[in-house]
């Protein structure tokens, strides 16, 4: 507690002293620069908090939609497998026809 009180006292004294200092470049009090910086940090903090809330809402929405997305993907996968199975005979016929065409071309050479 002793160190906290002494630290608080030193910080208070330094804070009061810095409020009377002037910045030679801008000819303004340092406290104005500090105030502007603190306001900027506060605004950034508010924006960060808002972004975090929005991100949490987006994550919740994603979690809610994930089961439907998984069902849709599963359905698509089944349809693709069914299509692949259905097209296999046609592919065999196409390959057979291509082989015959290539043989015919070779005969004409």
Helices and strands as residue ranges (DSSP letters): H 2-19, E 22-23, E 28-29, H 30-108
